[in-house]
Amino acid sequence: MHTLNRILQAGKLVPALEQALHARYSVHRLTDEPDPAAFLAEHGAQFDAVVTSAAIGLSAQHLAALPSVKVISSFGVGLDKVPVEEAKARSIAVGYTPDVLNDCVADMAFALLLDVARRTAEADRFVRAGQWVRLGGNSFGLGRKVSGARMGVVGLGRIGQTIARRGLGFDMEVRYHTRRPVAGVPWAHEPSLTELATWCDFLVVITSGGPSTRHLINEEVLNALGPRSFLINVARGTVVDEAALIRALQDGRIAGAGLDVFENEPQVPDALTGMDNVVLLPHIASATHETRQAMGQRVMDNLEAFERTGQLISSAY
């Protein structure tokens, strides 16, 4: 048994999760403190667990000020803002919420893909602005056919495989890029990212974030993608070199982009907001009632499993 006496909540979480946490545990929210570092220096030893999210994370400095912490439970799949290696060195369990959001993130990847290819959001603005009335029938222009197209998937983890399966419903040919081939999947592995970009009509990015993938999608990859192909990013904003992407879009070196994530969220460059061939979302790929409820439940389940067994249902390592 590992009784969790006091939990540090790193920041604001979805209301249902906050309610569940406060109903079961003694919880203190760090962001309520005017000086979090000073608070942890004085009270950090009182906490034996941390609950955070992929968006909020936990700094290595804050973890160092928590000498009694035994478990971190994070809401989300991104771990680039969580000091996993430091936690591992201290034998601190790190939980997260994979699997329960696979479908919704894959659905959103296809929503972005369809939107930017068929120009649905752009067409909606066209109608609302009265342009159809002023310019008449067939005045909007043409989009890009999705069915039967070639889709390249960058990263073939749980969500990447779900996205690839979605492509089957559109009769798409699918290939993927990872460091090493993934065993037991029906799609062709492409060892070269630039070759995958050259081959595909839609390049969907769903690899993990962090230093190892920072600006993986760079100028060379975007040039390889070409003026008739599209970039879709539902991974992390840091995976794409945003400045290079803006230049490629401005120069017409790629056809368009669908983006749920950005390098400096919630800041989105004005250059992107002014482009009609870019669809922009406020990092909402997993944001459905059903999935957010399941993610919150997995956070709680990880804590409760740790209390009972010392193990997590979904462990980061």
JOJO-V727323 format. One record per residue. N is the residue number from 1. SS is DSSP state (hx for helix, st for strand, lp for the rest). OMEGA is omega in radians with two decimals (999 if undefined). NEAR is the number of other ideal C-beta (glycine too) atoms within 10 Angstrom. Layout:
n->N ss->SS omega->OMEGA near->NEAR
n->N ss->SS omega->OMEGA near->NEAR
//
This chain:
n->1 ss->lp omega->3.11 near->6
n->2 ss->lp omega->-3.10 near->16
n->3 ss->lp omega->3.10 near->7
n->4 ss->lp omega->-3.05 near->19
n->5 ss->lp omega->-3.10 near->11
n->6 ss->lp omega->-3.09 near->14
n->7 ss->st omega->3.02 near->22
n->8 ss->st omega->3.06 near->25
n->9 ss->st omega->-2.98 near->24
n->10 ss->lp omega->-3.11 near->23
n->11 ss->lp omega->-3.10 near->16
n->12 ss->lp omega->3.11 near->13
n->13 ss->lp omega->3.11 near->22
n->14 ss->lp omega->-3.01 near->16
n->15 ss->hx omega->-3.10 near->10
n->16 ss->hx omega->3.12 near->15
n->17 ss->hx omega->3.10 near->21
n->18 ss->hx omega->3.13 near->16
n->19 ss->hx omega->3.14 near->12
n->20 ss->hx omega->3.12 near->17
n->21 ss->hx omega->-3.07 near->22
n->22 ss->hx omega->3.10 near->13
n->23 ss->hx omega->-3.04 near->9
n->24 ss->hx omega->-3.00 near->14
n->25 ss->lp omega->2.93 near->18
n->26 ss->lp omega->-2.96 near->12
n->27 ss->st omega->3.03 near->16
n->28 ss->st omega->-3.11 near->15
n->29 ss->st omega->-3.04 near->17
n->30 ss->hx omega->-3.10 near->20
n->31 ss->hx omega->3.02 near->11
n->32 ss->hx omega->-3.11 near->11
n->33 ss->lp omega->3.11 near->13
n->34 ss->lp omega->3.12 near->7
n->35 ss->lp omega->-3.07 near->9
n->36 ss->hx omega->-3.12 near->18
n->37 ss->hx omega->3.13 near->14
n->38 ss->hx omega->3.12 near->11
n->39 ss->hx omega->-3.12 near->16
n->40 ss->hx omega->3.11 near->21
n->41 ss->hx omega->-3.12 near->11
n->42 ss->hx omega->-2.98 near->11
n->43 ss->hx omega->-3.02 near->15
n->44 ss->hx omega->-3.09 near->19
n->45 ss->hx omega->-3.11 near->13
n->46 ss->hx omega->-2.98 near->14
n->47 ss->lp omega->3.09 near->24
n->48 ss->lp omega->3.08 near->18
n->49 ss->st omega->3.07 near->28
n->50 ss->st omega->2.97 near->24
n->51 ss->st omega->-3.11 near->28
n->52 ss->st omega->3.09 near->24
n->53 ss->st omega->3.11 near->25
n->54 ss->lp omega->-3.12 near->21
n->55 ss->lp omega->-3.08 near->16
n->56 ss->lp omega->-3.13 near->19
n->57 ss->lp omega->3.12 near->19
n->58 ss->st omega->-3.11 near->25
n->59 ss->lp omega->3.07 near->15
n->60 ss->hx omega->3.12 near->12
n->61 ss->hx omega->3.11 near->12
n->62 ss->hx omega->3.11 near->20
n->63 ss->hx omega->3.13 near->20
n->64 ss->hx omega->3.14 near->13
n->65 ss->lp omega->-3.13 near->20
n->66 ss->lp omega->-3.00 near->22
n->67 ss->lp omega->-3.06 near->11
n->68 ss->lp omega->-3.06 near->12
n->69 ss->lp omega->3.13 near->23
n->70 ss->lp omega->-3.08 near->19
n->71 ss->st omega->3.00 near->23
n->72 ss->st omega->3.09 near->30
n->73 ss->st omega->-3.04 near->28
n->74 ss->st omega->3.12 near->30
n->75 ss->st omega->-3.11 near->23
n->76 ss->lp omega->-3.14 near->21
n->77 ss->lp omega->-3.14 near->23
n->78 ss->lp omega->-3.13 near->18
n->79 ss->lp omega->-3.09 near->20
n->80 ss->lp omega->3.09 near->17
n->81 ss->lp omega->3.13 near->19
n->82 ss->st omega->-3.10 near->26
n->83 ss->lp omega->-3.03 near->21
n->84 ss->hx omega->-3.09 near->17
n->85 ss->hx omega->3.09 near->11
n->86 ss->hx omega->3.11 near->16
n->87 ss->hx omega->3.14 near->22
n->88 ss->hx omega->3.14 near->13
n->89 ss->hx omega->3.12 near->9
n->90 ss->lp omega->-3.11 near->14
n->91 ss->lp omega->3.04 near->7
n->92 ss->lp omega->3.11 near->18
n->93 ss->st omega->3.12 near->23
n->94 ss->st omega->3.12 near->24
n->95 ss->st omega->3.08 near->25
n->96 ss->lp omega->-2.97 near->25
n->97 ss->lp omega->3.10 near->26
n->98 ss->lp omega->3.04 near->18
n->99 ss->lp omega->-3.03 near->15
n->100 ss->lp omega->-3.14 near->19
n->101 ss->lp omega->-3.07 near->25
n->102 ss->hx omega->-3.06 near->20
n->103 ss->hx omega->-3.07 near->16
n->104 ss->hx omega->3.10 near->21
n->105 ss->hx omega->3.09 near->22
n->106 ss->hx omega->3.09 near->24
n->107 ss->hx omega->-3.12 near->18
n->108 ss->hx omega->3.06 near->22
n->109 ss->hx omega->3.13 near->29
n->110 ss->hx omega->3.05 near->21
n->111 ss->hx omega->3.10 near->18
n->112 ss->hx omega->-3.13 near->26
n->113 ss->hx omega->3.13 near->27
n->114 ss->hx omega->-3.09 near->18
n->115 ss->hx omega->-3.07 near->20
n->116 ss->hx omega->3.14 near->25
n->117 ss->hx omega->-3.10 near->21
n->118 ss->hx omega->3.01 near->15
n->119 ss->lp omega->-3.05 near->21
n->120 ss->hx omega->3.12 near->14
n->121 ss->hx omega->3.10 near->16
n->122 ss->hx omega->3.12 near->19
n->123 ss->hx omega->3.08 near->16
n->124 ss->hx omega->3.10 near->11
n->125 ss->hx omega->3.14 near->12
n->126 ss->hx omega->-3.14 near->17
n->127 ss->hx omega->-3.10 near->11
n->128 ss->hx omega->3.14 near->9
n->129 ss->lp omega->3.13 near->10
n->130 ss->lp omega->-3.10 near->9
n->131 ss->hx omega->-3.14 near->14
n->132 ss->hx omega->3.11 near->15
n->133 ss->hx omega->-3.07 near->9
n->134 ss->hx omega->-3.00 near->8
n->135 ss->hx omega->3.07 near->11
n->136 ss->lp omega->-3.10 near->8
n->137 ss->lp omega->3.13 near->6
n->138 ss->lp omega->-3.09 near->8
n->139 ss->lp omega->-3.03 near->11
n->140 ss->lp omega->-3.11 near->14
n->141 ss->lp omega->-2.97 near->9
n->142 ss->lp omega->3.05 near->8
n->143 ss->lp omega->-3.11 near->16
n->144 ss->lp omega->3.11 near->18
n->145 ss->lp omega->3.14 near->11
n->146 ss->lp omega->-3.12 near->19
n->147 ss->lp omega->3.12 near->8
n->148 ss->lp omega->-3.13 near->10
n->149 ss->lp omega->3.11 near->20
n->150 ss->st omega->3.14 near->16
n->151 ss->st omega->3.02 near->27
n->152 ss->st omega->-3.12 near->27
n->153 ss->st omega->3.13 near->28
n->154 ss->st omega->-3.03 near->27
n->155 ss->lp omega->-3.10 near->24
n->156 ss->lp omega->2.98 near->22
n->157 ss->lp omega->-3.09 near->15
n->158 ss->hx omega->-3.10 near->15
n->159 ss->hx omega->3.13 near->27
n->160 ss->hx omega->3.11 near->28
n->161 ss->hx omega->3.10 near->21
n->162 ss->hx omega->3.08 near->19
n->163 ss->hx omega->-3.14 near->26
n->164 ss->hx omega->3.11 near->23
n->165 ss->hx omega->3.08 near->15
n->166 ss->hx omega->-3.13 near->19
n->167 ss->hx omega->3.13 near->23
n->168 ss->hx omega->-3.14 near->11
n->169 ss->lp omega->3.10 near->9
n->170 ss->lp omega->3.12 near->16
n->171 ss->lp omega->-3.11 near->10
n->172 ss->lp omega->2.95 near->19
n->173 ss->st omega->-3.02 near->15
n->174 ss->st omega->2.94 near->24
n->175 ss->st omega->-3.10 near->18
n->176 ss->st omega->3.07 near->24
n->177 ss->st omega->2.98 near->25
n->178 ss->lp omega->3.12 near->17
n->179 ss->lp omega->3.14 near->8
n->180 ss->lp omega->3.11 near->7
n->181 ss->lp omega->3.11 near->14
n->182 ss->lp omega->-3.08 near->14
n->183 ss->lp omega->2.97 near->5
n->184 ss->lp omega->3.11 near->6
n->185 ss->lp omega->-3.05 near->15
n->186 ss->lp omega->-3.04 near->9
n->187 ss->lp omega->-3.09 near->21
n->188 ss->st omega->3.08 near->12
n->189 ss->st omega->3.08 near->14
n->190 ss->lp omega->-3.09 near->21
n->191 ss->lp omega->-3.09 near->11
n->192 ss->lp omega->3.12 near->11
n->193 ss->hx omega->3.13 near->20
n->194 ss->hx omega->3.09 near->16
n->195 ss->hx omega->3.08 near->14
n->196 ss->hx omega->3.13 near->23
n->197 ss->hx omega->3.11 near->24
n->198 ss->hx omega->-3.06 near->17
n->199 ss->hx omega->-2.88 near->19
n->200 ss->lp omega->3.00 near->26
n->201 ss->lp omega->3.12 near->22
n->202 ss->st omega->3.10 near->28
n->203 ss->st omega->-3.08 near->28
n->204 ss->st omega->-3.06 near->30
n->205 ss->st omega->-3.12 near->25
n->206 ss->lp omega->3.08 near->27
n->207 ss->lp omega->3.14 near->24
n->208 ss->lp omega->3.09 near->15
n->209 ss->lp omega->3.13 near->20
n->210 ss->lp omega->-3.07 near->15
n->211 ss->hx omega->-3.05 near->7
n->212 ss->hx omega->-3.14 near->10
n->213 ss->hx omega->-3.14 near->19
n->214 ss->lp omega->3.13 near->15
n->215 ss->lp omega->3.02 near->15
n->216 ss->lp omega->3.05 near->20
n->217 ss->st omega->-3.03 near->25
n->218 ss->lp omega->-3.09 near->15
n->219 ss->hx omega->-3.13 near->15
n->220 ss->hx omega->3.14 near->13
n->221 ss->hx omega->-3.13 near->26
n->222 ss->hx omega->3.07 near->25
n->223 ss->hx omega->3.12 near->17
n->224 ss->hx omega->-3.13 near->20
n->225 ss->hx omega->2.98 near->27
n->226 ss->lp omega->-2.95 near->15
n->227 ss->lp omega->3.10 near->11
n->228 ss->lp omega->-3.05 near->10
n->229 ss->lp omega->-2.96 near->23
n->230 ss->st omega->3.05 near->26
n->231 ss->st omega->3.06 near->27
n->232 ss->st omega->3.13 near->30
n->233 ss->st omega->3.01 near->26
n->234 ss->lp omega->-3.11 near->28
n->235 ss->lp omega->3.04 near->27
n->236 ss->lp omega->-3.11 near->26
n->237 ss->hx omega->-3.10 near->18
n->238 ss->hx omega->-3.13 near->19
n->239 ss->hx omega->-3.13 near->23
n->240 ss->st omega->3.01 near->26
n->241 ss->lp omega->-2.99 near->20
n->242 ss->hx omega->3.13 near->20
n->243 ss->hx omega->3.11 near->13
n->244 ss->hx omega->3.11 near->18
n->245 ss->hx omega->3.14 near->26
n->246 ss->hx omega->3.13 near->17
n->247 ss->hx omega->-3.13 near->14
n->248 ss->hx omega->3.11 near->23
n->249 ss->hx omega->-3.13 near->20
n->250 ss->hx omega->-3.10 near->11
n->251 ss->lp omega->-3.09 near->11
n->252 ss->lp omega->3.14 near->9
n->253 ss->lp omega->2.90 near->18
n->254 ss->lp omega->-3.01 near->23
n->255 ss->lp omega->-3.10 near->20
n->256 ss->st omega->-3.11 near->22
n->257 ss->st omega->3.01 near->25
n->258 ss->st omega->-2.96 near->27
n->259 ss->st omega->3.02 near->23
n->260 ss->lp omega->-3.04 near->24
n->261 ss->lp omega->-3.04 near->21
n->262 ss->lp omega->-3.06 near->21
n->263 ss->lp omega->-3.05 near->18
n->264 ss->st omega->-3.11 near->10
n->265 ss->lp omega->0.10 near->12
n->266 ss->lp omega->3.13 near->8
n->267 ss->st omega->3.08 near->9
n->268 ss->lp omega->-3.10 near->18
n->269 ss->lp omega->3.10 near->15
n->270 ss->hx omega->-3.13 near->9
n->271 ss->hx omega->3.12 near->15
n->272 ss->hx omega->-3.09 near->16
n->273 ss->hx omega->-3.14 near->9
n->274 ss->lp omega->-3.09 near->9
n->275 ss->lp omega->3.11 near->17
n->276 ss->lp omega->-3.10 near->11
n->277 ss->lp omega->3.09 near->15
n->278 ss->st omega->3.06 near->22
n->279 ss->st omega->-3.02 near->24
n->280 ss->st omega->3.09 near->15
n->281 ss->lp omega->-3.09 near->18
n->282 ss->lp omega->3.08 near->11
n->283 ss->lp omega->-3.04 near->17
n->284 ss->lp omega->-3.04 near->11
n->285 ss->lp omega->-3.14 near->23
n->286 ss->lp omega->-2.95 near->25
n->287 ss->lp omega->2.92 near->16
n->288 ss->lp omega->3.14 near->15
n->289 ss->hx omega->-3.05 near->8
n->290 ss->hx omega->-3.08 near->11
n->291 ss->hx omega->3.12 near->19
n->292 ss->hx omega->3.07 near->20
n->293 ss->hx omega->3.14 near->14
n->294 ss->hx omega->3.11 near->17
n->295 ss->hx omega->3.10 near->27
n->296 ss->hx omega->3.12 near->22
n->297 ss->hx omega->3.13 near->15
n->298 ss->hx omega->3.05 near->25
n->299 ss->hx omega->3.13 near->25
n->300 ss->hx omega->-3.13 near->18
n->301 ss->hx omega->3.10 near->17
n->302 ss->hx omega->3.11 near->26
n->303 ss->hx omega->-3.09 near->26
n->304 ss->hx omega->3.09 near->14
n->305 ss->hx omega->3.12 near->20
n->306 ss->hx omega->3.11 near->22
n->307 ss->hx omega->-3.07 near->17
n->308 ss->hx omega->-2.92 near->10
n->309 ss->hx omega->-3.02 near->11
n->310 ss->lp omega->3.14 near->12
n->311 ss->lp omega->3.12 near->12
n->312 ss->lp omega->3.03 near->21
n->313 ss->lp omega->3.13 near->16
n->314 ss->lp omega->-3.07 near->19
n->315 ss->st omega->-3.13 near->14
n->316 ss->lp omega->3.11 near->17
n->317 ss->lp omega->999 near->10
//
